[in-house]
Amino acid sequence: MRVVVDYERCGSNAVCAGILPQVFEVRDDGFLYVLEEHPPEELRWLLEEAVAGCPTRAISLEEE
């Protein structure tokens, strides 16, 4: 699976980083960064929580 962020929609509000800091990070420049584009399968339930919790619906998962 692959994490996809629509940066045009992303508000960098850090909800996803609060749920999964090993995958998402909002840095001092105020922008969201994906630290692990292809996270391990055992993080799927947290990734789905991050996708559902994103207030701008900017995060999605792609199956590869």
C-alpha positions as a printed Julia matrix, in Angstrom:
64×3 Matrix{Float64}:
   0.0    0.0    0.0
   1.05   3.57  -0.6
   0.14   6.78   1.26
  -1.05   9.56  -1.03
  -1.56  13.17   0.07
  -3.34  15.77  -2.03
  -1.22  18.74  -1.0
  -3.65  21.15  -2.68
  -6.29  20.11  -0.13
  -4.01  19.5    2.86
  -4.34  22.03   5.65
  -1.26  20.73   7.53
  -3.37  20.56  10.69
  -1.35  17.56  12.02
  -4.31  15.34  12.88
  -2.64  12.53  10.91
   0.71  13.17  12.61
  -1.01  12.89  15.97
  -2.38   9.48  15.0
   0.69   8.14  13.21
   3.85  10.19  13.84
   6.08   7.53  12.29
   4.4    8.17   8.91
   3.32  11.84   9.0
   5.09  14.96  10.24
   4.28  18.66  10.15
   7.59  20.51  10.29
   8.49  24.0   11.43
   7.85  25.28   7.9
   4.16  24.44   8.42
   3.98  21.74   5.74
   3.02  18.09   6.02
   5.63  15.48   5.11
   5.1   11.77   4.52
   7.99  10.02   6.24
   7.13   6.54   5.02
   5.28   6.38   1.71
   5.02   2.56   1.85
   4.32   1.77   5.51
   4.11  -1.82   6.76
   0.79  -3.63   6.67
   0.58  -3.76  10.47
  -0.01   0.02  10.45
  -3.06  -0.26   8.18
  -5.65   0.27  10.94
  -3.87   3.44  12.1
  -3.54   4.64   8.5
  -7.25   4.12   7.97
  -7.86   6.13  11.15
  -5.62   8.93   9.83
  -7.46   8.91   6.47
 -10.84   9.06   8.2
  -9.66  11.74  10.65
  -8.3   14.11   8.04
 -10.59  17.18   8.14
  -9.82  18.13   4.53
  -9.95  14.54   3.19
  -6.5   15.04   1.68
  -5.09  11.58   2.56
  -5.81   8.32   0.76
  -4.31   4.86   0.48
  -3.53   3.19  -2.82
  -3.22  -0.56  -3.13
  -0.23  -1.68  -5.13
